[in-house]
Amino acid sequence: MAEHLASNQAELTCFARARQDGLWVLHAQDVPHVGTAHGRPVSGCVTHRFQGRLLLRDILRHCAQCGTELEILCVLESAVVKEKCTVAQLRAFFSRRNDARIRKIIGLIDPQSMSIPETCARYQLQKAGYNVQGQAYIRGMGHLDALVDGQLGLEIDGKDYHNNEEAWKEDLRRGNVLMIRDVPVLHFRAAVAMYYPEEMLRWIRQAFETIAARRH
């Protein structure tokens, strides 16, 4: 692949380059997306145009041309979270008249997001009409990944952060504090938040039904 790109004066770009640069990418692309200054097609690839050196703003623009709203949000939000750029810089990158759709997505960015599953969960919940507070602080416990409608906690559990004794002890402590504070919490695997939102939303609807029934 490297030889093919070099012979065509092309560079990897779009979501594959974003992933390579450590940004959050929800789905891999089936075909390589490459950038060229000359603008000529590259066989076996989707070709994007750029001028001069391939910069972050070019990579993000290529992602914006190819991705869904959620895919674009993930990569733009991660650029802010990882301090590769600011929200103000993103607005400047996408200041053209035909960038209105992307500026709307920029308005959804939460710089406090800690991971792509959190971003995906927040997006799907907001789209379903819920109010979502990311990294919600609970006194004595710390931060929840999200608090939904001010009543239901949400935690996205990944193996990397819950597979040792210290993490297990902290999970027990947090669970006890949440019980004392009367904050019900649902736990989801990262893959559910990212790729099976209908399952997550079904559990959340059922949880709110239970909360409402207890009030009566």
C-alpha positions in Angstrom: 0.0 0.0 0.0 2.8 2.4 0.9 4.4 1.9 -2.5 1.1 2.4 -4.3 0.6 5.7 -2.5 4.1 6.8 -3.1 3.9 6.0 -6.9 0.7 8.1 -7.1 1.9 11.0 -4.9 -0.9 10.3 -2.4 -1.3 10.1 1.3 -3.7 8.2 3.5 -6.4 10.5 4.8 -10.0 10.6 6.0 -11.1 8.2 8.8 -8.1 5.8 8.4 -5.7 8.6 8.9 -7.7 10.0 11.8 -7.5 6.6 13.5 -3.8 6.4 12.8 -3.4 9.8 14.4 -5.3 8.7 17.6 -8.7 10.2 16.9 -12.0 8.3 17.6 -13.2 6.4 14.6 -16.5 4.5 14.8 -16.3 2.4 11.7 -13.4 1.4 9.4 -13.7 2.3 5.8 -14.0 -0.5 3.2 -11.8 1.2 0.7 -8.7 3.3 1.4 -9.3 7.0 1.2 -6.2 9.0 0.0 -5.4 12.6 -0.5 -3.6 14.1 -3.4 -2.5 17.6 -4.4 -2.8 16.8 -8.1 -6.4 15.6 -7.8 -6.1 12.7 -10.2 -7.8 9.4 -9.3 -5.8 6.7 -7.5 -6.8 3.2 -8.5 -8.5 1.1 -5.8 -9.0 4.2 -3.6 -11.3 7.1 -2.9 -9.4 10.2 -3.7 -9.6 13.5 -1.8 -8.0 16.8 -2.8 -5.8 19.0 -0.6 -3.2 21.7 -1.2 0.3 21.9 0.2 0.9 19.6 3.2 -1.9 17.3 4.5 -2.9 19.0 7.7 -5.4 18.1 10.5 -8.0 20.5 9.0 -7.7 18.6 5.7 -8.2 15.2 7.4 -11.2 16.4 9.3 -12.7 18.0 6.2 -12.3 14.7 4.3 -14.0 12.9 7.3 -16.8 15.4 7.1 -17.3 14.7 3.4 -17.7 11.0 4.0 -19.1 10.3 7.4 -22.5 10.1 9.0 -23.4 12.7 11.6 -22.3 10.4 14.5 -19.0 9.4 12.8 -18.2 13.0 12.2 -19.1 14.0 15.8 -16.8 11.3 17.2 -13.7 12.4 15.2 -14.3 16.1 15.7 -15.0 15.7 19.4 -11.8 13.6 19.9 -9.8 16.3 18.2 -11.0 18.7 20.9 -10.7 16.3 23.8 -7.1 15.3 22.8 -6.3 19.0 22.4 -5.3 18.8 18.8 -7.6 21.8 18.2 -10.2 23.9 19.9 -13.9 24.2 19.1 -13.2 27.8 17.9 -10.6 26.4 15.5 -13.1 23.8 14.2 -15.6 26.6 13.6 -12.9 28.4 11.6 -12.0 25.3 9.7 -15.7 24.9 8.7 -16.7 28.5 8.0 -17.7 28.0 4.4 -21.2 28.6 3.3 -21.8 24.9 2.6 -20.4 23.9 6.0 -23.7 24.6 7.9 -24.2 20.9 8.5 -20.8 20.5 10.1 -21.1 23.6 12.2 -24.3 22.0 13.6 -22.4 18.9 14.5 -19.6 21.1 16.1 -22.4 22.5 18.3 -22.9 19.0 19.7 -19.3 18.6 21.0 -18.8 18.0 24.7 -15.1 18.6 25.5 -15.6 16.7 28.8 -16.2 13.4 27.0 -13.8 10.7 28.0 -14.2 8.1 25.3 -16.0 7.3 22.0 -18.6 5.1 23.8 -19.6 8.1 25.9 -19.9 10.3 22.9 -22.0 7.7 21.1 -24.3 7.1 24.1 -24.8 10.9 24.6 -25.6 11.4 20.9 -28.1 8.6 20.8 -29.8 9.7 24.0 -30.1 13.3 22.9 -31.4 12.2 19.6 -34.1 10.2 21.4 -35.1 13.4 23.3 -33.3 12.9 26.7 -31.4 15.5 28.5 -27.9 14.2 29.1 -25.2 15.6 31.5 -21.8 14.1 30.7 -19.3 13.4 33.5 -22.0 14.2 36.1 -20.5 14.8 39.6 -22.1 12.8 42.5 -21.0 13.9 45.9 -18.8 11.3 47.6 -18.7 9.1 44.6 -17.0 11.0 41.8 -18.2 11.3 38.2 -20.8 9.2 36.3 -20.2 8.8 32.6 -23.7 10.4 32.2 -26.8 11.4 34.1 -30.0 11.1 32.1 -32.8 13.5 32.7 -31.3 14.2 36.1 -32.5 10.9 37.5 -30.7 7.9 35.9 -27.0 7.3 35.9 -25.2 5.7 33.0 -21.8 4.0 33.1 -20.0 2.6 30.0 -17.8 -0.3 31.2 -14.7 -1.3 29.3 -12.5 -4.2 30.1 -9.4 -2.1 30.3 -10.6 -0.1 33.3 -12.4 -2.9 35.3 -10.0 -5.9 35.2 -7.9 -5.4 38.3 -8.4 -5.6 42.0 -8.1 -1.8 42.6 -10.7 -1.1 39.9 -13.0 -3.7 41.4 -12.7 -2.2 44.8 -13.5 1.3 43.4 -16.5 -0.1 41.6 -17.8 -1.5 44.8 -17.3 1.8 46.6 -19.0 3.8 43.9 -21.9 1.4 43.8 -22.4 1.7 47.6 -22.4 5.5 47.4 -24.8 5.5 44.5 -27.2 3.3 46.6 -26.9 5.7 49.5 -27.5 8.7 47.3 -30.5 6.9 45.7 -29.1 7.3 42.2 -30.0 4.3 40.0 -27.4 3.4 37.4 -27.4 1.3 34.3 -24.2 -0.3 33.1 -23.5 -1.0 29.4 -20.6 -2.5 27.5 -18.8 -0.1 25.2 -19.9 -2.0 22.1 -23.6 -1.6 23.0 -23.3 2.2 23.3 -21.3 2.3 20.0 -23.1 -0.2 17.8 -26.4 -1.3 19.4 -28.1 1.9 20.5 -31.5 0.4 20.3 -30.6 -2.1 23.0 -29.3 0.7 25.2 -32.4 2.9 24.6 -34.7 0.0 25.4 -33.1 -0.6 28.8 -33.2 3.1 29.6 -36.9 3.4 28.7 -37.6 0.4 31.0 -35.6 2.0 33.8 -37.6 5.2 33.6 -40.8 3.2 33.6 -39.6 1.6 36.9 -38.6 5.0 38.4 -42.0 6.4 37.5 -43.9 3.4 39.0 -42.0 3.7 42.3 -43.1 7.3 42.6 -46.8 6.2 42.5 
